[in-house]
């Protein structure tokens, strides 16, 4: 008795839809409040739900930061799109 495994007997699981997951990210930006508005507008236009937002802007400091938790299906794509914004210095997954 032989056991043959061929294309007809081997089934691949179907691709599943990506589910949004909570991801914590940190972004560093320039431009003070205007830079923050650029960042928040990009997140809003991308349809991302933002949770636990922390903003750190200080007078006289070149870079400010935002740490937040967002719902996304593709965090790498989101970070890459944020890095393309002129005000963003860095965008990283925490």
C-alpha positions, 0 to 999 in steps of 0.5 A: 500500500502506498500513500501518494500525496499529490496536488489533488490530495493536498489542500492549501488553506485559503488566504484569510482577510487581515484583521485590524490589530492594535499597534503602538507606534512612536513618531517624531516630528518637526514643526510643533503644533503644525507638524502635529496637525499634519500627522493627525490629519494623515492618520485620520485620512487613512481611516485609522482609529487612534487610541491612547494618544500622548503628545510631547511638544516643548517650546524651543525643542526641534523635535516633538513626539507622538506615541499612540495605539492605533488599529491597523491591518498593515503597520509597516505600510502605515509607518512607511506612509508616515515617514514620507510626510515632510514633518516626520523625522521618524516613525517606529513600532514600539 
